[in-house]
Amino acid sequence: MGRVGERAIVLGGSMAGLLAAAVLAESYAEVLVVDRDALDGVATARRGVPHGRHAHGLVARGQQIFEALFPGLTEELRAAGVRPGDFGSAIRWYFNGRRLATGDTGLLSVPATRPVLEYHVRRRVQAVPGVTFLERYDILGLETDGDRRRVTGVRVQPQDGDAAPEVLAADLVVDVTGRGSRTPVWLDELGYRRPEESRIKIDLAYTTRHFALDADPFGDELAIIPVATPSHPRGAFFYRLPGDDGQVQLSLTGILGDHPPADLDGFLAYTRSLPVSDVYEAVRRAAPTLDSGTFKFPASVRRHYERLTEFPAGYLVMGDAVCSFNPVYGQGMTVAALEALALREQLRTGAPPDFRRFFQRVAAAVDSPWEFAAGADLGYPGVQGRRTPQVRIANAYVNKLHKAATHDPELTSAFIRAAGLIEPPSSLMRPGTMARVLRHSFRRPAGAVAAAGSERPEPVRRPS
């Protein structure tokens, strides 16, 4: 692959920044990754990734891309105590309070926590020739040429002592600083239009605790996931942590202000209200070992950079800085990986990236997961937004598919392929899939739903 430039700078060392750096190193002699946090050797949750303390997912397409970019990563994670398994047969999925039929999908789930996954990916990127990490640097702003048509670098300042600001020159600067990205403000200051935004307010929160269990509730499975739906809006992600010490992580989710409490009694009461009893029965007498607190996510936000007609050369935006999804769908890291592939495709032409073509490809990568997530969120009556006939029909159909999937593992697999970004959401409307849904439409969904708040033993409080 030919050299495109001498230096690229990546603003942000989180997952999207690591993926961007790995791709940029193929075409630039030097890649600098700038982040405000300490990064080297860090295998715990960081301040810059507050949601890293809570449940995270790498859906099927993401696992495939990560493995292609970092060959052997899955086995490396397995050696670190992570237990990969099939997305269909190794996870106990519940939708609308009923368990989906299980079967092998051929798609691999790698249930590493976010800090563990990020640590191993970062080690791989640090080993790439030409990549350097600048830790504990604040990012102050962009440097441009005289007519502000090209970004020529970035102003940064070390956090140590009274160090003066520095200017780092670059042929290309890539903003992957997340949903708090300053790019819209910087564009305004440089005389460009800000990108239009699509926003879906969901007022979501995660509350997470770790427990030490005496008994194994999983068996051969990796996780128990009662997925939040409009009929049962409280959800949970319950899974083993890497290692063999019996530690588990339970993240509870609540939407539209119905947030899981952080105190232990409230947390257990919320767990008890889930439409399936598996999770509550596993933790009600367990010893809590770590309280990760509550993470709030007010809205999904998509910034439409693809609609801009003017943009400074030598500058790109990726990751959550472009689109920040409702995290319950586990799409963020995978979409960042798809955007990294779009960047690699541009660079392989041997020319510096063109913002129009790049943002069009990024928009194409975002379209399907945004359609999937935004459409599902609009299924909640309290979520504000325009519900087109297409959205209403799709949500009604997916609800029928979930009911039919309690009998038919092929439908479970079809849904997992769409949710995992292997197939577009339209794949669920294929004639063969629709025929299976119709075949089961007059059957009662398998499995009984426990009423929320039904009588069960009172939670037993343990010291927090």
C-alpha positions as CSV (number, residue, x, y, z in Angstrom):
1,M,0.0,0.0,0.0
2,G,1.4,3.4,-1.0
3,R,2.3,6.2,1.4
4,V,-0.5,8.9,1.5
5,G,1.2,11.3,4.0
6,E,3.8,11.7,6.7
7,R,1.7,12.2,9.8
8,A,-1.9,11.6,10.9
9,I,-3.3,12.6,14.2
10,V,-6.1,10.8,15.9
11,L,-8.0,12.8,18.5
12,G,-9.2,10.2,21.1
13,G,-7.8,6.9,22.1
14,S,-11.0,5.0,22.7
15,M,-12.1,2.1,20.6
16,A,-12.9,4.1,17.5
17,G,-9.6,5.9,17.8
18,L,-7.7,2.6,18.0
19,L,-9.4,1.3,14.9
20,A,-8.7,4.5,13.0
21,A,-5.0,4.4,14.1
22,A,-4.6,0.8,13.0
23,V,-5.9,1.7,9.5
24,L,-4.1,5.0,9.2
25,A,-0.7,3.3,10.0
26,E,-1.0,1.5,6.7
27,S,-0.8,4.8,4.8
28,Y,1.0,7.3,7.0
29,A,4.6,7.2,8.3
30,E,3.6,8.3,11.7
31,V,0.3,8.2,13.6
32,L,-0.2,10.1,16.9
33,V,-3.1,9.1,19.1
34,V,-3.9,12.0,21.6
35,D,-6.1,11.4,24.7
36,R,-6.7,13.1,28.0
37,D,-6.6,9.9,29.9
38,A,-3.7,7.6,30.9
39,L,-3.8,4.7,28.5
40,D,-0.6,2.6,28.7
41,G,-1.3,-0.7,30.6
42,V,-4.8,0.4,31.7
43,A,-7.2,-2.5,31.9
44,T,-9.9,-0.9,34.0
45,A,-12.6,1.6,33.2
46,R,-11.4,5.0,32.3
47,R,-12.8,8.5,33.0
48,G,-13.1,9.2,29.3
49,V,-15.3,6.1,28.8
50,P,-17.8,6.4,31.6
51,H,-20.1,3.7,30.1
52,G,-17.1,1.3,30.1
53,R,-18.2,0.2,33.6
54,H,-21.5,-1.1,32.3
55,A,-22.6,-3.9,30.0
56,H,-21.0,-3.7,26.5
57,G,-21.5,-5.8,23.4
58,L,-19.6,-6.5,20.3
59,V,-22.2,-7.8,17.8
60,A,-21.4,-10.4,15.2
61,R,-20.2,-8.2,12.4
62,G,-17.9,-6.3,14.8
63,Q,-16.3,-9.6,16.0
64,Q,-15.5,-10.5,12.4
65,I,-14.0,-7.1,11.6
66,F,-11.9,-6.9,14.8
67,E,-10.6,-10.4,14.1
68,A,-9.7,-9.4,10.5
69,L,-7.9,-6.3,11.6
70,F,-6.1,-8.0,14.6
71,P,-5.7,-11.7,13.6
72,G,-5.7,-14.0,16.6
73,L,-7.5,-11.4,18.9
74,T,-10.3,-13.9,19.8
75,E,-7.8,-16.5,20.9
76,E,-5.8,-13.9,22.8
77,L,-9.0,-12.9,24.7
78,R,-9.8,-16.6,25.3
79,A,-6.4,-17.0,26.9
80,A,-7.2,-14.0,29.1
81,G,-10.2,-15.8,30.5
82,V,-12.9,-14.6,28.1
83,R,-15.3,-17.4,27.0
84,P,-16.5,-17.0,23.4
85,G,-19.7,-18.8,22.3
86,D,-22.4,-18.8,19.7
87,F,-24.7,-15.8,19.7
88,G,-27.8,-18.1,19.4
89,S,-27.1,-21.2,21.5
90,A,-24.8,-19.7,24.1
91,I,-27.1,-16.8,25.2
92,R,-30.5,-17.0,26.9
93,W,-32.4,-14.4,25.0
94,Y,-35.8,-13.1,26.3
95,F,-38.1,-10.8,24.3
96,N,-41.4,-9.6,25.7
97,G,-40.7,-11.9,28.7
98,R,-40.5,-15.1,26.7
99,R,-37.4,-17.1,25.7
100,L,-36.4,-17.3,22.1
101,A,-35.8,-20.8,20.7
102,T,-32.0,-21.5,20.6
103,G,-29.8,-22.9,17.9
104,D,-26.3,-22.4,16.5
105,T,-26.0,-19.3,14.3
106,G,-22.3,-19.7,13.4
107,L,-21.8,-16.2,14.8
108,L,-19.3,-15.7,17.6
109,S,-20.1,-13.7,20.8
110,V,-17.0,-12.6,22.7
111,P,-18.2,-11.4,26.1
112,A,-15.2,-9.4,27.1
113,T,-15.9,-6.3,29.2
114,R,-15.2,-3.0,27.5
115,P,-12.0,-2.3,29.5
116,V,-10.6,-5.8,28.8
117,L,-11.4,-5.6,25.0
118,E,-10.0,-2.1,24.8
119,Y,-6.8,-3.1,26.7
120,H,-6.1,-6.0,24.2
121,V,-6.9,-3.9,21.1
122,R,-4.7,-1.1,22.4
123,R,-1.8,-3.4,22.9
124,R,-2.1,-4.5,19.3
125,V,-2.2,-0.9,18.1
126,Q,0.7,0.1,20.3
127,A,2.8,-2.6,18.6
128,V,2.2,-1.2,15.1
129,P,5.3,0.5,13.7
130,G,4.9,4.3,13.6
131,V,2.0,4.6,16.1
132,T,2.6,6.7,19.2
133,F,0.3,7.5,22.1
134,L,0.2,11.0,23.7
135,E,-1.4,10.4,27.0
136,R,-2.9,13.0,29.4
137,Y,-3.0,15.7,26.8
138,D,-5.9,18.1,26.5
139,I,-7.1,19.0,23.0
140,L,-7.5,22.7,22.6
141,G,-8.5,23.2,19.0
142,L,-7.5,22.9,15.3
143,E,-4.8,24.7,13.4
144,T,-5.6,25.7,9.8
145,D,-3.9,27.4,6.9
146,G,-4.5,31.1,6.2
147,D,-7.8,30.8,4.4
148,R,-9.1,28.2,6.7
149,R,-9.6,25.7,3.9
150,R,-7.3,23.1,5.3
151,V,-6.6,21.7,8.8
152,T,-2.8,21.6,9.3
153,G,-2.7,20.3,12.8
154,V,-4.0,20.5,16.3
155,R,-3.3,22.5,19.5
156,V,-2.8,20.4,22.6
157,Q,-1.5,20.9,26.1
158,P,0.0,18.4,28.5
159,Q,-1.8,18.1,31.8
160,D,1.4,17.9,33.7
161,G,2.3,21.0,35.7
162,D,2.4,24.3,33.9
163,A,3.4,23.0,30.4
164,A,2.6,25.4,27.6
165,P,0.3,24.5,24.7
166,E,1.9,22.8,21.7
167,V,1.0,22.7,18.0
168,L,1.2,19.3,16.4
169,A,1.4,19.5,12.6
170,A,-0.3,16.8,10.5
171,D,-1.4,15.9,7.0
172,L,-4.6,14.5,8.4
173,V,-6.5,15.0,11.7
174,V,-9.3,12.6,12.6
175,D,-11.8,13.4,15.4
176,V,-12.9,10.4,17.3
177,T,-13.6,12.1,20.6
178,G,-17.1,10.7,21.0
179,R,-20.5,12.2,21.5
180,G,-19.0,15.3,23.2
181,S,-17.0,16.1,20.0
182,R,-16.2,19.8,19.5
183,T,-16.2,19.6,15.8
184,P,-19.5,21.3,15.3
185,V,-18.2,24.3,17.4
186,W,-14.9,24.3,15.6
187,L,-16.6,24.3,12.2
188,D,-18.7,27.3,13.3
189,E,-15.6,29.1,14.4
190,L,-13.9,28.5,11.1
191,G,-16.9,29.8,9.1
192,Y,-18.4,26.5,8.1
193,R,-21.9,25.1,8.7
194,R,-22.5,22.8,11.5
195,P,-23.9,19.4,10.5
196,E,-27.6,18.8,10.9
197,E,-28.6,16.5,13.7
198,S,-31.2,13.7,14.1
199,R,-32.0,13.2,17.8
200,I,-34.2,10.6,19.5
201,K,-34.6,11.3,23.2
202,I,-34.9,8.1,25.2
203,D,-33.7,9.1,28.7
204,L,-32.0,5.8,29.2
205,A,-30.0,4.7,32.2
206,Y,-27.8,1.7,33.1
207,T,-27.1,0.7,36.7
208,T,-24.5,-2.0,37.2
209,R,-23.4,-4.2,40.1
210,H,-21.0,-7.1,40.4
211,F,-21.7,-10.2,42.5
212,A,-19.9,-13.3,43.7
213,L,-22.1,-16.3,43.2
214,D,-22.0,-19.6,45.0
215,A,-24.0,-21.4,42.3
216,D,-23.7,-21.2,38.5
217,P,-26.9,-19.9,36.9
218,F,-25.6,-20.1,33.3
219,G,-24.6,-23.8,32.7
220,D,-23.1,-23.9,29.2
221,E,-24.4,-20.5,28.4
222,L,-22.6,-17.1,28.5
223,A,-25.3,-14.7,29.5
224,I,-29.0,-14.2,30.3
225,I,-30.4,-11.2,28.5
226,P,-34.0,-10.1,29.1
227,V,-34.2,-7.5,26.4
228,A,-36.2,-4.4,27.1
229,T,-39.2,-4.0,24.8
230,P,-42.3,-1.7,24.8
231,S,-44.4,-4.3,26.5
232,H,-41.6,-5.0,29.1
233,P,-39.4,-1.8,29.2
234,R,-37.1,-2.9,32.0
235,G,-34.2,-4.9,30.7
236,A,-30.9,-6.6,31.9
237,F,-27.6,-7.9,30.8
238,F,-26.3,-10.6,33.1
239,Y,-23.1,-12.5,32.3
240,R,-19.9,-14.0,33.7
241,L,-16.9,-11.8,34.0
242,P,-13.6,-13.1,32.5
243,G,-11.9,-15.6,34.8
244,D,-13.0,-18.5,37.0
245,D,-13.7,-16.8,40.3
246,G,-17.5,-16.8,40.0
247,Q,-17.8,-13.1,39.5
248,V,-20.7,-11.8,37.4
249,Q,-21.9,-8.4,36.2
250,L,-25.5,-7.4,36.1
251,S,-26.5,-4.2,34.2
252,L,-30.1,-3.2,34.6
253,T,-31.6,-0.8,32.0
254,G,-34.6,1.6,32.2
255,I,-35.9,4.0,29.6
256,L,-37.9,7.3,29.7
257,G,-36.8,8.1,33.3
258,D,-37.6,4.7,34.8
259,H,-34.0,4.3,35.9
260,P,-32.7,1.4,38.0
261,P,-31.8,2.5,41.5
262,A,-28.2,2.4,42.6
263,D,-28.7,1.4,46.2
264,L,-28.7,-2.4,46.8
265,D,-32.2,-2.8,48.0
266,G,-33.6,-0.7,45.2
267,F,-31.4,-2.5,42.7
268,L,-32.6,-5.9,43.8
269,A,-36.2,-4.8,43.8
270,Y,-35.8,-3.6,40.2
271,T,-34.2,-6.9,39.3
272,R,-37.2,-8.7,40.9
273,S,-39.6,-6.7,38.6
274,L,-38.0,-8.1,35.4
275,P,-40.4,-10.3,33.5
276,V,-38.2,-13.4,34.0
277,S,-37.1,-14.7,37.3
278,D,-33.7,-16.2,36.3
279,V,-31.7,-13.1,37.1
280,Y,-33.3,-12.2,40.4
281,E,-33.1,-15.8,41.7
282,A,-29.3,-15.8,40.9
283,V,-28.4,-12.6,42.7
284,R,-31.0,-12.2,45.5
285,R,-28.7,-13.8,48.1
286,A,-25.4,-13.2,46.4
287,A,-22.6,-11.1,47.8
288,P,-22.2,-7.8,46.0
289,T,-18.6,-7.1,45.2
290,L,-18.6,-3.8,43.2
291,D,-21.0,-1.0,42.6
292,S,-20.4,0.7,39.2
293,G,-23.1,3.3,39.7
294,T,-25.5,4.7,37.1
295,F,-24.7,5.8,33.6
296,K,-27.3,8.1,31.9
297,F,-27.8,8.3,28.1
298,P,-30.3,11.1,27.3
299,A,-30.6,10.7,23.5
300,S,-29.4,8.9,20.4
301,V,-27.7,11.5,18.2
302,R,-26.7,11.3,14.5
303,R,-24.7,14.2,12.9
304,H,-25.2,14.3,9.2
305,Y,-21.8,15.2,7.9
306,E,-22.7,13.6,4.6
307,R,-25.0,16.6,3.9
308,L,-22.3,19.2,4.1
309,T,-21.1,20.7,0.9
310,E,-18.1,22.4,2.4
311,F,-15.6,21.0,4.9
312,P,-11.9,21.7,5.6
313,A,-9.4,19.5,3.8
314,G,-7.2,17.3,6.0
315,Y,-9.9,16.6,8.5
316,L,-12.4,13.8,9.2
317,V,-14.8,12.7,11.9
318,M,-15.6,9.1,13.0
319,G,-17.3,7.0,15.7
320,D,-19.7,8.4,18.2
321,A,-18.7,11.9,17.1
322,V,-20.8,11.1,14.0
323,C,-23.4,8.8,15.5
324,S,-24.1,7.9,19.1
325,F,-26.5,5.0,19.3
326,N,-28.8,3.8,22.1
327,P,-26.2,1.5,23.8
328,V,-28.7,-1.3,24.5
329,Y,-28.3,-2.5,20.9
330,G,-24.5,-2.9,21.2
331,Q,-23.8,-1.3,17.8
332,G,-21.3,1.5,18.6
333,M,-18.0,-0.4,18.4
334,T,-19.1,-2.4,15.3
335,V,-20.2,0.8,13.4
336,A,-16.8,2.3,14.3
337,A,-15.2,-0.8,12.8
338,L,-17.2,-0.4,9.6
339,E,-16.1,3.3,9.4
340,A,-12.5,2.2,9.8
341,L,-13.0,-0.1,6.8
342,A,-14.5,2.8,4.9
343,L,-11.4,4.9,5.8
344,R,-9.1,2.1,4.6
345,E,-10.9,1.8,1.3
346,Q,-10.4,5.6,0.7
347,L,-6.7,5.4,1.7
348,R,-6.0,2.5,-0.7
349,T,-6.6,4.8,-3.6
350,G,-3.3,6.3,-2.7
351,A,-4.8,9.8,-2.3
352,P,-5.7,11.7,0.8
353,P,-9.3,11.1,1.9
354,D,-12.0,13.2,0.2
355,F,-14.5,14.4,2.8
356,R,-17.5,14.0,0.5
357,R,-16.8,10.4,-0.4
358,F,-15.7,9.5,3.1
359,F,-18.8,10.9,4.8
360,Q,-21.0,9.2,2.2
361,R,-19.5,5.9,3.0
362,V,-19.8,6.6,6.8
363,A,-23.4,7.4,6.3
364,A,-23.9,4.1,4.4
365,A,-22.4,2.3,7.4
366,V,-24.6,4.1,9.8
367,D,-27.9,3.8,7.9
368,S,-28.9,0.3,8.7
369,P,-28.0,0.3,12.4
370,W,-29.6,3.7,12.8
371,E,-32.8,2.4,11.1
372,F,-32.7,-0.7,13.4
373,A,-32.2,1.2,16.7
374,A,-34.2,4.3,16.0
375,G,-37.1,2.2,14.7
376,A,-37.1,0.1,17.8
377,D,-36.9,3.1,20.1
378,L,-39.9,4.6,18.4
379,G,-41.9,1.5,19.4
380,Y,-42.0,3.0,22.9
381,P,-45.1,5.3,23.0
382,G,-43.3,7.8,25.2
383,V,-40.4,8.3,22.8
384,Q,-40.9,11.4,20.7
385,G,-40.3,11.2,17.0
386,R,-41.9,10.8,13.6
387,R,-43.4,7.4,13.2
388,T,-43.8,6.8,9.5
389,P,-46.1,4.0,8.3
390,Q,-42.9,2.0,7.5
391,V,-41.7,2.3,11.1
392,R,-45.1,1.3,12.5
393,I,-45.4,-1.7,10.2
394,A,-41.8,-2.8,10.9
395,N,-42.3,-2.7,14.7
396,A,-45.6,-4.6,14.5
397,Y,-43.9,-7.2,12.3
398,V,-40.8,-7.6,14.5
399,N,-43.1,-8.1,17.5
400,K,-44.8,-11.0,15.6
401,L,-41.3,-12.3,14.7
402,H,-40.2,-12.4,18.3
403,K,-43.3,-14.3,19.3
404,A,-42.8,-16.8,16.4
405,A,-39.1,-17.1,17.4
406,T,-40.1,-18.6,20.7
407,H,-40.9,-21.7,18.6
408,D,-38.5,-21.4,15.7
409,P,-34.7,-21.1,16.1
410,E,-34.4,-20.2,12.4
411,L,-36.2,-17.0,13.2
412,T,-34.0,-16.4,16.2
413,S,-31.0,-16.7,13.9
414,A,-32.5,-14.4,11.4
415,F,-33.1,-11.7,14.0
416,I,-29.6,-12.1,15.5
417,R,-28.1,-11.7,12.0
418,A,-30.0,-8.4,11.5
419,A,-29.3,-7.1,15.0
420,G,-25.6,-8.2,14.6
421,L,-25.3,-6.1,11.4
422,I,-24.5,-9.2,9.3
423,E,-27.7,-8.6,7.3
424,P,-29.7,-5.4,6.8
425,P,-33.0,-5.0,8.7
426,S,-34.8,-5.6,5.4
427,S,-33.6,-9.2,5.5
428,L,-36.3,-9.9,8.1
429,M,-38.8,-9.3,5.4
430,R,-37.5,-11.9,3.0
431,P,-40.3,-14.3,1.8
432,G,-38.9,-17.3,3.5
433,T,-38.6,-15.5,6.9
434,M,-42.1,-14.0,6.5
435,A,-43.5,-17.4,5.8
436,R,-42.0,-18.8,9.0
437,V,-43.5,-15.9,11.0
438,L,-46.9,-16.5,9.4
439,R,-46.7,-20.2,10.1
440,H,-46.4,-19.6,13.8
441,S,-48.7,-16.6,14.0
442,F,-51.7,-18.5,15.4
443,R,-49.6,-20.3,18.1
444,R,-49.3,-19.0,21.6
445,P,-45.7,-17.8,22.3
446,A,-43.7,-20.5,24.1
447,G,-43.0,-19.9,27.8
448,A,-45.0,-18.1,30.4
449,V,-44.4,-14.4,31.3
450,A,-44.0,-13.6,35.0
451,A,-45.9,-10.5,35.9
452,A,-43.8,-7.6,37.0
453,G,-43.8,-7.4,40.8
454,S,-45.4,-10.8,41.2
455,E,-45.0,-12.4,44.6
456,R,-41.5,-13.7,45.2
457,P,-39.5,-13.8,48.4
458,E,-38.3,-10.4,49.6
459,P,-34.7,-9.5,48.6
460,V,-32.1,-10.4,51.2
461,R,-29.8,-7.5,51.8
462,R,-26.1,-8.0,51.8
463,P,-23.5,-5.5,52.9
464,S,-22.5,-3.3,49.9
